[in-house]
């Protein structure tokens, strides 16, 4: 697969001890970031709407303008909300100096700002998918300001 922490989990030989998510994040932060950035459901929705996801602030603003047709499908809405949050986190980690992914003790992936503030971007993504607020671009702006 090429992502070191996933390869360790998938080893069939049984010689490797179990690797926790926090250990994996410490061992391969780039691999974790790549995995979190996949967001297939969101990318599919964006493609259908003519939005290009390029890990930029502008792409978040474009997502905020998409007609929310997914709200008729609760299952798709939940997946889309998760992906929207992970994509939001990816953009923040990519564009806000010092921001990085962090796994909380209860196993949630959050973005930690240089100030130490943790942003539950997945919760923000779910709220956006369900109601349109907060706007993804606004959450990014708050992260960029260090709020």
N, CA, C and O atoms as a GROMACS GRO file, in nm:
protein
  588
    1UNK      N    1   0.083  -0.119   0.000
    1UNK     CA    2   0.000   0.000   0.000
    1UNK      C    3   0.087   0.125   0.000
    1UNK      O    4   0.048   0.227  -0.057
    2UNK      N    5   0.202   0.119   0.062
    2UNK     CA    6   0.295   0.231   0.058
    2UNK      C    7   0.281   0.331   0.171
    2UNK      O    8   0.354   0.430   0.174
    3UNK      N    9   0.190   0.309   0.264
    3UNK     CA   10   0.178   0.396   0.380
    3UNK      C   11   0.226   0.313   0.498
    3UNK      O   12   0.163   0.214   0.536
    4UNK      N   13   0.338   0.353   0.556
    4UNK     CA   14   0.410   0.265   0.648
    4UNK      C   15   0.325   0.215   0.765
    4UNK      O   16   0.334   0.098   0.800
    5UNK      N   17   0.245   0.301   0.826
    5UNK     CA   18   0.170   0.253   0.941
    5UNK      C   19   0.062   0.154   0.900
    5UNK      O   20   0.032   0.062   0.976
    6UNK      N   21   0.003   0.171   0.782
    6UNK     CA   22  -0.097   0.076   0.734
    6UNK      C   23  -0.029  -0.057   0.702
    6UNK      O   24  -0.081  -0.164   0.734
    7UNK      N   25   0.087  -0.049   0.638
    7UNK     CA   26   0.161  -0.172   0.608
    7UNK      C   27   0.191  -0.251   0.735
    7UNK      O   28   0.185  -0.374   0.733
    8UNK      N   29   0.224  -0.182   0.844
    8UNK     CA   30   0.251  -0.251   0.971
    8UNK      C   31   0.126  -0.320   1.023
    8UNK      O   32   0.134  -0.432   1.075
    9UNK      N   33   0.011  -0.253   1.010
    9UNK     CA   34  -0.113  -0.314   1.056
    9UNK      C   35  -0.149  -0.435   0.973
    9UNK      O   36  -0.207  -0.531   1.024
   10UNK      N   37  -0.116  -0.432   0.845
   10UNK     CA   38  -0.159  -0.537   0.753
   10UNK      C   39  -0.062  -0.653   0.742
   10UNK      O   40  -0.089  -0.748   0.668
   11UNK      N   41   0.050  -0.648   0.811
   11UNK     CA   42   0.149  -0.755   0.800
   11UNK      C   43   0.090  -0.887   0.846
   11UNK      O   44   0.040  -0.896   0.958
   12UNK      N   45   0.094  -0.988   0.762
   12UNK     CA   46   0.034  -1.116   0.797
   12UNK      C   47   0.122  -1.204   0.885
   12UNK      O   48   0.075  -1.305   0.937
   13UNK      N   49   0.250  -1.168   0.901
   13UNK     CA   50   0.342  -1.258   0.971
   13UNK      C   51   0.321  -1.262   1.122
   13UNK      O   52   0.373  -1.352   1.189
   14UNK      N   53   0.248  -1.167   1.176
   14UNK     CA   54   0.221  -1.167   1.319
   14UNK      C   55   0.339  -1.128   1.405
   14UNK      O   56   0.328  -1.126   1.527
   15UNK      N   57   0.452  -1.095   1.344
   15UNK     CA   58   0.571  -1.060   1.422
   15UNK      C   59   0.567  -0.917   1.473
   15UNK      O   60   0.632  -0.885   1.572
   16UNK      N   61   0.493  -0.832   1.406
   16UNK     CA   62   0.487  -0.692   1.448
   16UNK      C   63   0.384  -0.675   1.559
   16UNK      O   64   0.273  -0.728   1.549
   17UNK      N   65   0.420  -0.604   1.665
   17UNK     CA   66   0.319  -0.575   1.767
   17UNK      C   67   0.215  -0.478   1.710
   17UNK      O   68   0.242  -0.410   1.611
   18UNK      N   69   0.100  -0.473   1.772
   18UNK     CA   70  -0.004  -0.380   1.728
   18UNK      C   71   0.050  -0.237   1.738
   18UNK      O   72   0.123  -0.204   1.832
   19UNK      N   73   0.014  -0.154   1.643
   19UNK     CA   74   0.057  -0.015   1.640
   19UNK      C   75  -0.066   0.072   1.661
   19UNK      O   76  -0.162   0.062   1.585
   20UNK      N   77  -0.062   0.156   1.762
   20UNK     CA   78  -0.176   0.244   1.789
   20UNK      C   79  -0.173   0.362   1.693
   20UNK      O   80  -0.069   0.390   1.632
   21UNK      N   81  -0.285   0.431   1.680
   21UNK     CA   82  -0.291   0.548   1.593
   21UNK      C   83  -0.192   0.655   1.638
   21UNK      O   84  -0.120   0.708   1.554
   22UNK      N   85  -0.186   0.691   1.768
   22UNK     CA   86  -0.087   0.792   1.808
   22UNK      C   87   0.056   0.752   1.775
   22UNK      O   88   0.136   0.836   1.732
   23UNK      N   89   0.091   0.623   1.795
   23UNK     CA   90   0.226   0.578   1.761
   23UNK      C   91   0.248   0.590   1.610
   23UNK      O   92   0.356   0.630   1.566
   24UNK      N   93   0.148   0.555   1.534
   24UNK     CA   94   0.158   0.564   1.389
   24UNK      C   95   0.176   0.708   1.344
   24UNK      O   96   0.254   0.736   1.253
   25UNK      N   97   0.104   0.799   1.408
   25UNK     CA   98   0.114   0.939   1.372
   25UNK      C   99   0.255   0.990   1.400
   25UNK      O  100   0.310   1.066   1.321
   26UNK      N  101   0.312   0.948   1.511
   26UNK     CA  102   0.448   0.990   1.544
   26UNK      C  103   0.548   0.929   1.448
   26UNK      O  104   0.646   0.993   1.409
   27UNK      N  105   0.525   0.804   1.409
   27UNK     CA  106   0.619   0.734   1.322
   27UNK      C  107   0.608   0.779   1.177
   27UNK      O  108   0.709   0.780   1.106
   28UNK      N  109   0.490   0.816   1.132
   28UNK     CA  110   0.471   0.849   0.991
   28UNK      C  111   0.365   0.958   0.975
   28UNK      O  112   0.257   0.932   0.922
   29UNK      N  113   0.395   1.081   1.019
   29UNK     CA  114   0.294   1.187   1.009
   29UNK      C  115   0.253   1.217   0.865
   29UNK      O  116   0.137   1.251   0.840
   30UNK      N  117   0.346   1.205   0.771
   30UNK     CA  118   0.312   1.230   0.630
   30UNK      C  119   0.215   1.124   0.577
   30UNK      O  120   0.123   1.157   0.504
   31UNK      N  121   0.237   0.999   0.615
   31UNK     CA  122   0.147   0.892   0.572
   31UNK      C  123   0.006   0.911   0.627
   31UNK      O  124  -0.092   0.891   0.556
   32UNK      N  125  -0.003   0.951   0.753
   32UNK     CA  126  -0.134   0.980   0.813
   32UNK      C  127  -0.199   1.096   0.739
   32UNK      O  128  -0.318   1.089   0.705
   33UNK      N  129  -0.124   1.202   0.713
   33UNK     CA  130  -0.179   1.318   0.644
   33UNK      C  131  -0.231   1.280   0.506
   33UNK      O  132  -0.337   1.326   0.464
   34UNK      N  133  -0.157   1.195   0.434
   34UNK     CA  134  -0.202   1.150   0.302
   34UNK      C  135  -0.330   1.070   0.312
   34UNK      O  136  -0.421   1.086   0.230
   35UNK      N  137  -0.339   0.984   0.411
   35UNK     CA  138  -0.459   0.903   0.429
   35UNK      C  139  -0.580   0.992   0.462
   35UNK      O  140  -0.688   0.974   0.406
   36UNK      N  141  -0.561   1.088   0.551
   36UNK     CA  142  -0.671   1.176   0.589
   36UNK      C  143  -0.714   1.267   0.475
   36UNK      O  144  -0.828   1.314   0.473
   37UNK      N  145  -0.626   1.292   0.380
   37UNK     CA  146  -0.656   1.382   0.268
   37UNK      C  147  -0.731   1.315   0.154
   37UNK      O  148  -0.772   1.383   0.060
   38UNK      N  149  -0.751   1.184   0.159
   38UNK     CA  150  -0.815   1.115   0.047
   38UNK      C  151  -0.957   1.166   0.021
   38UNK      O  152  -0.985   1.209  -0.091
   39UNK      N  153  -1.045   1.162   0.116
   39UNK     CA  154  -1.178   1.224   0.109
   39UNK      C  155  -1.254   1.191  -0.020
   39UNK      O  156  -1.302   1.282  -0.088
   40UNK      N  157  -1.265   1.063  -0.053
   40UNK     CA  158  -1.324   1.021  -0.181
   40UNK      C  159  -1.467   1.068  -0.202
   40UNK      O  160  -1.501   1.110  -0.313
   41UNK      N  161  -1.552   1.062  -0.100
   41UNK     CA  162  -1.692   1.103  -0.117
   41UNK      C  163  -1.700   1.252  -0.147
   41UNK      O  164  -1.775   1.294  -0.235
   42UNK      N  165  -1.623   1.332  -0.074
   42UNK     CA  166  -1.622   1.476  -0.099
   42UNK      C  167  -1.566   1.507  -0.237
   42UNK      O  168  -1.620   1.592  -0.308
   43UNK      N  169  -1.459   1.440  -0.274
   43UNK     CA  170  -1.399   1.466  -0.406
   43UNK      C  171  -1.498   1.432  -0.518
   43UNK      O  172  -1.504   1.502  -0.618
   44UNK      N  173  -1.573   1.324  -0.501
   44UNK     CA  174  -1.674   1.287  -0.600
   44UNK      C  175  -1.782   1.395  -0.609
   44UNK      O  176  -1.820   1.435  -0.719
   45UNK      N  177  -1.830   1.442  -0.496
   45UNK     CA  178  -1.932   1.548  -0.494
   45UNK      C  179  -1.877   1.676  -0.556
   45UNK      O  180  -1.947   1.742  -0.633
   46UNK      N  181  -1.754   1.710  -0.524
   46UNK     CA  182  -1.693   1.831  -0.580
   46UNK      C  183  -1.680   1.819  -0.732
   46UNK      O  184  -1.712   1.914  -0.804
   47UNK      N  185  -1.633   1.704  -0.780
   47UNK     CA  186  -1.620   1.683  -0.924
   47UNK      C  187  -1.754   1.701  -0.994
   47UNK      O  188  -1.762   1.767  -1.098
   48UNK      N  189  -1.859   1.643  -0.938
   48UNK     CA  190  -1.993   1.655  -0.998
   48UNK      C  191  -2.042   1.799  -1.001
   48UNK      O  192  -2.124   1.836  -1.085
   49UNK      N  193  -1.991   1.881  -0.909
   49UNK     CA  194  -2.031   2.021  -0.900
   49UNK      C  195  -1.934   2.115  -0.970
   49UNK      O  196  -1.953   2.236  -0.969
   50UNK      N  197  -1.830   2.059  -1.030
   50UNK     CA  198  -1.732   2.141  -1.101
   50UNK      C  199  -1.634   2.213  -1.012
   50UNK      O  200  -1.573   2.312  -1.052
   51UNK      N  201  -1.617   2.164  -0.890
   51UNK     CA  202  -1.523   2.226  -0.796
   51UNK      C  203  -1.395   2.144  -0.793
   51UNK      O  204  -1.398   2.022  -0.780
   52UNK      N  205  -1.282   2.213  -0.806
   52UNK     CA  206  -1.151   2.147  -0.802
   52UNK      C  207  -1.095   2.158  -0.661
   52UNK      O  208  -1.078   2.268  -0.608
   53UNK      N  209  -1.066   2.044  -0.601
   53UNK     CA  210  -1.009   2.043  -0.466
   53UNK      C  211  -0.857   2.039  -0.478
   53UNK      O  212  -0.798   1.937  -0.516
   54UNK      N  213  -0.794   2.151  -0.445
   54UNK     CA  214  -0.649   2.163  -0.459
   54UNK      C  215  -0.581   2.199  -0.328
   54UNK      O  216  -0.470   2.253  -0.327
   55UNK      N  217  -0.647   2.169  -0.217
   55UNK     CA  218  -0.594   2.197  -0.083
   55UNK      C  219  -0.574   2.346  -0.057
   55UNK      O  220  -0.486   2.385   0.020
   56UNK      N  221  -0.656   2.430  -0.121
   56UNK     CA  222  -0.643   2.575  -0.104
   56UNK      C  223  -0.764   2.632  -0.030
   56UNK      O  224  -0.869   2.569  -0.019
   57UNK      N  225  -0.745   2.754   0.022
   57UNK     CA  226  -0.854   2.826   0.086
   57UNK      C  227  -0.968   2.849  -0.013
   57UNK      O  228  -1.086   2.840   0.024
   58UNK      N  229  -0.934   2.878  -0.139
   58UNK     CA  230  -1.036   2.903  -0.240
   58UNK      C  231  -1.124   2.781  -0.263
   58UNK      O  232  -1.243   2.794  -0.290
   59UNK      N  233  -1.066   2.662  -0.252
   59UNK     CA  234  -1.147   2.541  -0.272
   59UNK      C  235  -1.249   2.525  -0.159
   59UNK      O  236  -1.358   2.473  -0.182
   60UNK      N  237  -1.215   2.570  -0.038
   60UNK     CA  238  -1.311   2.566   0.072
   60UNK      C  239  -1.428   2.660   0.043
   60UNK      O  240  -1.544   2.626   0.066
   61UNK      N  241  -1.396   2.780  -0.006
   61UNK     CA  242  -1.502   2.876  -0.040
   61UNK      C  243  -1.591   2.821  -0.151
   61UNK      O  244  -1.712   2.840  -0.149
   62UNK      N  245  -1.531   2.752  -0.248
   62UNK     CA  246  -1.609   2.692  -0.356
   62UNK      C  247  -1.700   2.581  -0.303
   62UNK      O  248  -1.815   2.569  -0.346
   63UNK      N  249  -1.651   2.500  -0.210
   63UNK     CA  250  -1.735   2.396  -0.149
   63UNK      C  251  -1.854   2.458  -0.076
   63UNK      O  252  -1.964   2.403  -0.079
   64UNK      N  253  -1.831   2.571  -0.012
   64UNK     CA  254  -1.940   2.638   0.060
   64UNK      C  255  -2.054   2.679  -0.033
   64UNK      O  256  -2.166   2.700   0.013
   65UNK      N  257  -2.025   2.692  -0.162
   65UNK     CA  258  -2.126   2.737  -0.259
   65UNK      C  259  -2.201   2.623  -0.327
   65UNK      O  260  -2.295   2.648  -0.402
   66UNK      N  261  -2.161   2.498  -0.302
   66UNK     CA  262  -2.226   2.384  -0.367
   66UNK      C  263  -2.369   2.369  -0.313
   66UNK      O  264  -2.393   2.382  -0.193
   67UNK      N  265  -2.462   2.341  -0.405
   67UNK     CA  266  -2.600   2.313  -0.365
   67UNK      C  267  -2.601   2.182  -0.285
   67UNK      O  268  -2.553   2.080  -0.336
   68UNK      N  269  -2.654   2.182  -0.163
   68UNK     CA  270  -2.645   2.064  -0.075
   68UNK      C  271  -2.747   1.954  -0.107
   68UNK      O  272  -2.834   1.923  -0.025
   69UNK      N  273  -2.737   1.896  -0.224
   69UNK     CA  274  -2.831   1.791  -0.265
   69UNK      C  275  -2.813   1.662  -0.184
   69UNK      O  276  -2.902   1.577  -0.184
   70UNK      N  277  -2.701   1.646  -0.116
   70UNK     CA  278  -2.673   1.526  -0.038
   70UNK      C  279  -2.761   1.515   0.086
   70UNK      O  280  -2.769   1.408   0.147
   71UNK      N  281  -2.827   1.622   0.125
   71UNK     CA  282  -2.906   1.619   0.249
   71UNK      C  283  -3.027   1.527   0.240
   71UNK      O  284  -3.088   1.495   0.342
   72UNK      N  285  -3.062   1.484   0.119
   72UNK     CA  286  -3.172   1.388   0.102
   72UNK      C  287  -3.129   1.246   0.135
   72UNK      O  288  -3.213   1.157   0.147
   73UNK      N  289  -2.999   1.223   0.149
   73UNK     CA  290  -2.945   1.089   0.172
   73UNK      C  291  -2.863   1.092   0.302
   73UNK      O  292  -2.745   1.129   0.299
   74UNK      N  293  -2.923   1.053   0.415
   74UNK     CA  294  -2.853   1.061   0.544
   74UNK      C  295  -2.719   0.987   0.547
   74UNK      O  296  -2.624   1.034   0.609
   75UNK      N  297  -2.712   0.871   0.482
   75UNK     CA  298  -2.587   0.795   0.482
   75UNK      C  299  -2.478   0.873   0.408
   75UNK      O  300  -2.366   0.887   0.457
   76UNK      N  301  -2.512   0.923   0.290
   76UNK     CA  302  -2.415   1.001   0.213
   76UNK      C  303  -2.377   1.129   0.288
   76UNK      O  304  -2.261   1.171   0.286
   77UNK      N  305  -2.475   1.191   0.353
   77UNK     CA  306  -2.448   1.314   0.426
   77UNK      C  307  -2.346   1.289   0.537
   77UNK      O  308  -2.258   1.372   0.559
   78UNK      N  309  -2.357   1.178   0.608
   78UNK     CA  310  -2.261   1.147   0.714
   78UNK      C  311  -2.121   1.125   0.658
   78UNK      O  312  -2.023   1.176   0.713
   79UNK      N  313  -2.110   1.048   0.549
   79UNK     CA  314  -1.979   1.026   0.488
   79UNK      C  315  -1.922   1.158   0.435
   79UNK      O  316  -1.803   1.186   0.451
   80UNK      N  317  -2.007   1.238   0.372
   80UNK     CA  318  -1.962   1.365   0.318
   80UNK      C  319  -1.917   1.459   0.430
   80UNK      O  320  -1.817   1.529   0.415
   81UNK      N  321  -1.990   1.460   0.541
   81UNK     CA  322  -1.950   1.543   0.654
   81UNK      C  323  -1.814   1.503   0.708
   81UNK      O  324  -1.732   1.590   0.740
   82UNK      N  325  -1.791   1.374   0.719
   82UNK     CA  326  -1.661   1.326   0.765
   82UNK      C  327  -1.551   1.370   0.668
   82UNK      O  328  -1.448   1.423   0.710
   83UNK      N  329  -1.574   1.348   0.539
   83UNK     CA  330  -1.475   1.387   0.439
   83UNK      C  331  -1.453   1.538   0.437
   83UNK      O  332  -1.340   1.584   0.423
   84UNK      N  333  -1.561   1.615   0.450
   84UNK     CA  334  -1.548   1.761   0.451
   84UNK      C  335  -1.460   1.806   0.567
   84UNK      O  336  -1.376   1.895   0.552
   85UNK      N  337  -1.478   1.744   0.683
   85UNK     CA  338  -1.395   1.777   0.798
   85UNK      C  339  -1.249   1.741   0.777
   85UNK      O  340  -1.160   1.818   0.812
   86UNK      N  341  -1.226   1.624   0.721
   86UNK     CA  342  -1.087   1.582   0.696
   86UNK      C  343  -1.022   1.670   0.589
   86UNK      O  344  -0.904   1.702   0.599
   87UNK      N  345  -1.100   1.709   0.488
   87UNK     CA  346  -1.045   1.798   0.385
   87UNK      C  347  -1.016   1.936   0.446
   87UNK      O  348  -0.912   1.995   0.419
   88UNK      N  349  -1.108   1.987   0.527
   88UNK     CA  350  -1.086   2.114   0.596
   88UNK      C  351  -0.957   2.107   0.677
   88UNK      O  352  -0.874   2.198   0.672
   89UNK      N  353  -0.939   1.999   0.751
   89UNK     CA  354  -0.816   1.982   0.828
   89UNK      C  355  -0.693   1.977   0.741
   89UNK      O  356  -0.589   2.034   0.775
   90UNK      N  357  -0.704   1.910   0.627
   90UNK     CA  358  -0.591   1.902   0.534
   90UNK      C  359  -0.552   2.041   0.485
   90UNK      O  360  -0.434   2.074   0.478
   91UNK      N  361  -0.653   2.122   0.450
   91UNK     CA  362  -0.624   2.258   0.402
   91UNK      C  363  -0.561   2.340   0.514
   91UNK      O  364  -0.466   2.415   0.489
   92UNK      N  365  -0.611   2.328   0.634
   92UNK     CA  366  -0.554   2.404   0.746
   92UNK      C  367  -0.410   2.361   0.770
   92UNK      O  368  -0.322   2.446   0.785
   93UNK      N  369  -0.384   2.232   0.774
   93UNK     CA  370  -0.248   2.182   0.798
   93UNK      C  371  -0.154   2.226   0.686
   93UNK      O  372  -0.036   2.254   0.710
   94UNK      N  373  -0.206   2.234   0.564
   94UNK     CA  374  -0.125   2.272   0.449
   94UNK      C  375  -0.096   2.422   0.446
   94UNK      O  376   0.011   2.463   0.402
   95UNK      N  377  -0.191   2.505   0.491
   95UNK     CA  378  -0.179   2.649   0.470
   95UNK      C  379  -0.156   2.733   0.595
   95UNK      O  380  -0.117   2.850   0.584
   96UNK      N  381  -0.178   2.678   0.712
   96UNK     CA  382  -0.160   2.755   0.836
   96UNK      C  383  -0.030   2.712   0.902
   96UNK      O  384  -0.017   2.597   0.944
   97UNK      N  385   0.067   2.802   0.912
   97UNK     CA  386   0.196   2.767   0.970
   97UNK      C  387   0.182   2.709   1.111
   97UNK      O  388   0.113   2.765   1.196
   98UNK      N  389   0.248   2.597   1.133
   98UNK     CA  390   0.250   2.533   1.264
   98UNK      C  391   0.133   2.441   1.292
   98UNK      O  392   0.136   2.368   1.391
   99UNK      N  393   0.031   2.442   1.208
   99UNK     CA  394  -0.085   2.353   1.229
   99UNK      C  395  -0.046   2.211   1.191
   99UNK      O  396   0.028   2.189   1.095
  100UNK      N  397  -0.096   2.114   1.269
  100UNK     CA  398  -0.065   1.974   1.240
  100UNK      C  399  -0.177   1.885   1.292
  100UNK      O  400  -0.255   1.923   1.379
  101UNK      N  401  -0.182   1.764   1.236
  101UNK     CA  402  -0.280   1.666   1.283
  101UNK      C  403  -0.238   1.616   1.420
  101UNK      O  404  -0.119   1.602   1.449
  102UNK      N  405  -0.337   1.588   1.502
  102UNK     CA  406  -0.314   1.536   1.637
  102UNK      C  407  -0.426   1.436   1.667
  102UNK      O  408  -0.541   1.459   1.630
  103UNK      N  409  -0.392   1.327   1.732
  103UNK     CA  410  -0.494   1.230   1.773
  103UNK      C  411  -0.518   1.248   1.923
  103UNK      O  412  -0.425   1.241   2.003
  104UNK      N  413  -0.643   1.271   1.959
  104UNK     CA  414  -0.679   1.290   2.099
  104UNK      C  415  -0.677   1.155   2.171
  104UNK      O  416  -0.678   1.051   2.105
  105UNK      N  417  -0.673   1.156   2.304
  105UNK     CA  418  -0.673   1.028   2.377
  105UNK      C  419  -0.792   0.937   2.344
  105UNK      O  420  -0.782   0.815   2.357
  106UNK      N  421  -0.903   0.998   2.302
  106UNK     CA  422  -1.019   0.914   2.266
  106UNK      C  423  -1.019   0.873   2.119
  106UNK      O  424  -1.116   0.815   2.070
  107UNK      N  425  -0.908   0.904   2.048
  107UNK     CA  426  -0.890   0.854   1.912
  107UNK      C  427  -0.940   0.943   1.800
  107UNK      O  428  -0.938   0.901   1.684
  108UNK      N  429  -0.984   1.065   1.831
  108UNK     CA  430  -1.030   1.155   1.725
  108UNK      C  431  -0.913   1.227   1.661
  108UNK      O  432  -0.818   1.267   1.730
  109UNK      N  433  -0.919   1.244   1.530
  109UNK     CA  434  -0.818   1.322   1.458
  109UNK      C  435  -0.863   1.468   1.461
  109UNK      O  436  -0.970   1.502   1.410
  110UNK      N  437  -0.781   1.552   1.520
  110UNK     CA  438  -0.809   1.696   1.527
  110UNK      C  439  -0.689   1.770   1.471
  110UNK      O  440  -0.581   1.712   1.454
  111UNK      N  441  -0.708   1.897   1.443
  111UNK     CA  442  -0.596   1.981   1.401
  111UNK      C  443  -0.554   2.064   1.522
  111UNK      O  444  -0.637   2.126   1.588
  112UNK      N  445  -0.425   2.063   1.548
  112UNK     CA  446  -0.373   2.142   1.659
  112UNK      C  447  -0.299   2.262   1.600
  112UNK      O  448  -0.210   2.246   1.516
  113UNK      N  449  -0.336   2.381   1.646
  113UNK     CA  450  -0.271   2.503   1.601
  113UNK      C  451  -0.148   2.530   1.686
  113UNK      O  452  -0.131   2.471   1.792
  114UNK      N  453  -0.062   2.617   1.638
  114UNK     CA  454   0.062   2.648   1.709
  114UNK      C  455   0.032   2.702   1.849
  114UNK      O  456   0.115   2.687   1.940
  115UNK      N  457  -0.083   2.764   1.868
  115UNK     CA  458  -0.123   2.816   1.999
  115UNK      C  459  -0.158   2.706   2.098
  115UNK      O  460  -0.171   2.730   2.217
  116UNK      N  461  -0.174   2.582   2.046
  116UNK     CA  462  -0.216   2.470   2.129
  116UNK      C  463  -0.364   2.438   2.116
  116UNK      O  464  -0.409   2.333   2.161
  117UNK      N  465  -0.439   2.529   2.056
  117UNK     CA  466  -0.583   2.506   2.038
  117UNK      C  467  -0.606   2.387   1.946
  117UNK      O  468  -0.541   2.373   1.843
  118UNK      N  469  -0.699   2.300   1.986
  118UNK     CA  470  -0.737   2.186   1.903
  118UNK      C  471  -0.868   2.217   1.834
  118UNK      O  472  -0.964   2.262   1.897
  119UNK      N  473  -0.872   2.192   1.705
  119UNK     CA  474  -0.993   2.215   1.625
  119UNK      C  475  -1.051   2.080   1.584
  119UNK      O  476  -0.984   2.001   1.518
  120UNK      N  477  -1.174   2.056   1.622
  120UNK     CA  478  -1.242   1.932   1.584
  120UNK      C  479  -1.302   1.953   1.445
  120UNK      O  480  -1.421   1.978   1.430
  121UNK      N  481  -1.216   1.942   1.344
  121UNK     CA  482  -1.256   1.970   1.207
  121UNK      C  483  -1.359   1.870   1.155
  121UNK      O  484  -1.441   1.905   1.070
  122UNK      N  485  -1.356   1.747   1.204
  122UNK     CA  486  -1.455   1.649   1.159
  122UNK      C  487  -1.594   1.690   1.209
  122UNK      O  488  -1.692   1.678   1.134
  123UNK      N  489  -1.605   1.738   1.331
  123UNK     CA  490  -1.734   1.788   1.382
  123UNK      C  491  -1.779   1.908   1.298
  123UNK      O  492  -1.898   1.920   1.267
  124UNK      N  493  -1.686   1.996   1.264
  124UNK     CA  494  -1.720   2.110   1.178
  124UNK      C  495  -1.768   2.062   1.041
  124UNK      O  496  -1.863   2.119   0.986
  125UNK      N  497  -1.705   1.960   0.987
  125UNK     CA  498  -1.746   1.905   0.858
  125UNK      C  499  -1.885   1.846   0.862
  125UNK      O  500  -1.964   1.865   0.770
  126UNK      N  501  -1.915   1.774   0.970
  126UNK     CA  502  -2.050   1.718   0.985
  126UNK      C  503  -2.154   1.830   0.997
  126UNK      O  504  -2.261   1.822   0.935
  127UNK      N  505  -2.124   1.933   1.074
  127UNK     CA  506  -2.218   2.046   1.088
  127UNK      C  507  -2.240   2.113   0.953
  127UNK      O  508  -2.353   2.148   0.918
  128UNK      N  509  -2.132   2.130   0.877
  128UNK     CA  510  -2.143   2.191   0.744
  128UNK      C  511  -2.231   2.105   0.652
  128UNK      O  512  -2.317   2.158   0.582
  129UNK      N  513  -2.209   1.975   0.651
  129UNK     CA  514  -2.287   1.887   0.564
  129UNK      C  515  -2.435   1.886   0.603
  129UNK      O  516  -2.522   1.877   0.517
  130UNK      N  517  -2.463   1.896   0.733
  130UNK     CA  518  -2.601   1.889   0.780
  130UNK      C  519  -2.675   2.022   0.765
  130UNK      O  520  -2.793   2.023   0.731
  131UNK      N  521  -2.606   2.134   0.790
  131UNK     CA  522  -2.678   2.262   0.794
  131UNK      C  523  -2.613   2.375   0.713
  131UNK      O  524  -2.676   2.479   0.692
  132UNK      N  525  -2.491   2.355   0.668
  132UNK     CA  526  -2.422   2.460   0.593
  132UNK      C  527  -2.341   2.554   0.680
  132UNK      O  528  -2.270   2.641   0.629
  133UNK      N  529  -2.352   2.538   0.811
  133UNK     CA  530  -2.272   2.621   0.901
  133UNK      C  531  -2.201   2.533   1.003
  133UNK      O  532  -2.258   2.433   1.047
  134UNK      N  533  -2.082   2.566   1.040
  134UNK     CA  534  -2.007   2.682   0.994
  134UNK      C  535  -1.957   2.661   0.852
  134UNK      O  536  -1.934   2.548   0.809
  135UNK      N  537  -1.941   2.771   0.778
  135UNK     CA  538  -1.883   2.760   0.645
  135UNK      C  539  -1.738   2.715   0.660
  135UNK      O  540  -1.667   2.758   0.751
  136UNK      N  541  -1.696   2.628   0.570
  136UNK     CA  542  -1.560   2.574   0.577
  136UNK      C  543  -1.456   2.685   0.566
  136UNK      O  544  -1.356   2.683   0.638
  137UNK      N  545  -1.480   2.780   0.477
  137UNK     CA  546  -1.384   2.890   0.460
  137UNK      C  547  -1.374   2.974   0.587
  137UNK      O  548  -1.266   3.024   0.619
  138UNK      N  549  -1.483   2.989   0.660
  138UNK     CA  550  -1.481   3.066   0.784
  138UNK      C  551  -1.399   2.993   0.891
  138UNK      O  552  -1.323   3.056   0.965
  139UNK      N  553  -1.415   2.863   0.900
  139UNK     CA  554  -1.336   2.785   0.997
  139UNK      C  555  -1.188   2.800   0.965
  139UNK      O  556  -1.105   2.816   1.055
  140UNK      N  557  -1.155   2.793   0.837
  140UNK     CA  558  -1.015   2.810   0.796
  140UNK      C  559  -0.965   2.949   0.835
  140UNK      O  560  -0.854   2.962   0.887
  141UNK      N  561  -1.046   3.052   0.811
  141UNK     CA  562  -1.005   3.189   0.845
  141UNK      C  563  -0.978   3.202   0.994
  141UNK      O  564  -0.882   3.268   1.035
  142UNK      N  565  -1.061   3.139   1.076
  142UNK     CA  566  -1.039   3.143   1.221
  142UNK      C  567  -0.909   3.072   1.259
  142UNK      O  568  -0.836   3.119   1.346
  143UNK      N  569  -0.881   2.961   1.193
  143UNK     CA  570  -0.755   2.890   1.220
  143UNK      C  571  -0.636   2.975   1.179
  143UNK      O  572  -0.535   2.980   1.249
  144UNK      N  573  -0.647   3.041   1.065
  144UNK     CA  574  -0.537   3.124   1.015
  144UNK      C  575  -0.510   3.242   1.109
  144UNK      O  576  -0.396   3.287   1.122
  145UNK      N  577  -0.615   3.291   1.173
  145UNK     CA  578  -0.600   3.401   1.268
  145UNK      C  579  -0.552   3.352   1.404
  145UNK      O  580  -0.512   3.432   1.489
  146UNK      N  581  -0.555   3.220   1.424
  146UNK     CA  582  -0.513   3.164   1.551
  146UNK      C  583  -0.619   3.173   1.658
  146UNK      O  584  -0.590   3.158   1.777
  147UNK      N  585  -0.743   3.198   1.616
  147UNK     CA  586  -0.856   3.213   1.710
  147UNK      C  587  -0.887   3.080   1.775
  147UNK      O  588  -0.979   3.073   1.858
   0.00000   0.00000   0.00000
